[in-house]
Amino acid sequence: MKKGDLKVHKAICTGPGLLDAHPSSHPFGGSSSSVRLVGGDHRCEGRVEVQQAGEWGTVCDDGWDKNDAAVVCRELGCGAVKRAISGTSYGPLTQENQKIFIQEFKCNGMEESLSQCEREDFFDCTHEEDAGAVCGFEENVRLVDGPKRCQGRVEVKHQGQWKTVCKASWSFAATKVVCRQLGCGRAMLTRKCCNKATQGQGPIWMRKASCSGKEISLQDCPSGVWERNNCTHDEDMWVECEDPFELQLVGGDSRCAGRLEVLHKGEWGTVCDDGWGEEADQVVCRQLGCGESLSPSAKFRRRFGPGVGRIWLDDVACSGEERSLEQCPHRFWGQHNCNHAEDVALVCAEQ
């Protein structure tokens, strides 16, 4: 931002106490933090937000560079910084009434947290100047030896080593978190692995992940030392998640308007509008890389016409916070009580 010749009093503070920390347990070496990245493809990319007095606010991009972004990446346990971002790169866009807390951070890049950096309190900025960061995203969970990327034996990275997970230390709630973290669909199955060809060979993770199932990543689940230590690779965990949905809008004048279709088993099919709402519109628009939903009337939506063939999904219930449609609760594939007069259609702004 250009400040021109304005004379502005700047409050400069240093040291701890800047951000109100809310401790949490991280099993893979992360630390409690009151900074987060919002709107990216994973928790290690997005718009920077900091917490003060229990409220999340943004950071202005004045002076924002890779030194500042490096501190955010380090504080979040996200590996090395890739880029410092500014502007409106990450959506959904910040609400106008969300506060901007910080005008400028002045980090040297070596600090462990933003609270150790010199800063200037907010005085003149807009959300079009929000700071952001892209970090290396240190992978800490993976599914291996499966037929698809969203199926396989669970392994977690702990203290620099990939380790298998024992059945007795795992839960279906943890499976839900893994599916979400890996950008897959909903959790379908968790069971004891494996045949000899897909058994693990290395060390076994000796901690228990106590997930609620709502966490963004396994790193957000509390964990504790697991007393039992006599697991073998016969008890390795196997997880299966839905594949990510491939979507398209058809019948409109652009890729951002039309009747919604989803690909399953090589066949495109429609989505029934039972339970469908504006929140689901927003998720689809975001997933397709379009702008916000324009919320057309039911009459306008009907102009795209009914589909033919399969109706793949019904009772899709999104909160609007999901990054993609497969993360929304829905019936199993092909189960519905609809006809094509109820096909979902939507119109998004074009980017």
Sequence and secondary structure as in RCSB ss.txt:
>XXXX:A:sequence
MKKGDLKVHKAICTGPGLLDAHPSSHPFGGSSSSVRLVGGDHRCEGRVEVQQAGEWGTVCDDGWDKNDAAVVCRE
LGCGAVKRAISGTSYGPLTQENQKIFIQEFKCNGMEESLSQCEREDFFDCTHEEDAGAVCGFEENVRLVDGPKRC
QGRVEVKHQGQWKTVCKASWSFAATKVVCRQLGCGRAMLTRKCCNKATQGQGPIWMRKASCSGKEISLQDCPSGV
WERNNCTHDEDMWVECEDPFELQLVGGDSRCAGRLEVLHKGEWGTVCDDGWGEEADQVVCRQLGCGESLSPSAKF
RRRFGPGVGRIWLDDVACSGEERSLEQCPHRFWGQHNCNHAEDVALVCAEQ
>XXXX:A:secstr
   TT      EE STTSS       TTS    SEEEEESSSTTEEEEEEEETTEEEEEB TT  HHHHHHHHHH
TT  SEEEEEESS SSS   TTS EEEEEEE  S  SSGGGSEEEE SS  GGGBEEEEE     EEEESSSSTT
EEEEEEEETTEEEEEBGGG  HHHHHHHHHHTT   EEEEEE   TTT   S EE EEE   S  SSGGGS EEE
 S     GGGBEEEEE    EEEEEESSSTTEEEEEEEETTEEEEEB TT  HHHHHHHHHHTT   B    HHH
HGGG    S EEE      S  SSGGGS    TT  S  GGGB EEEB   
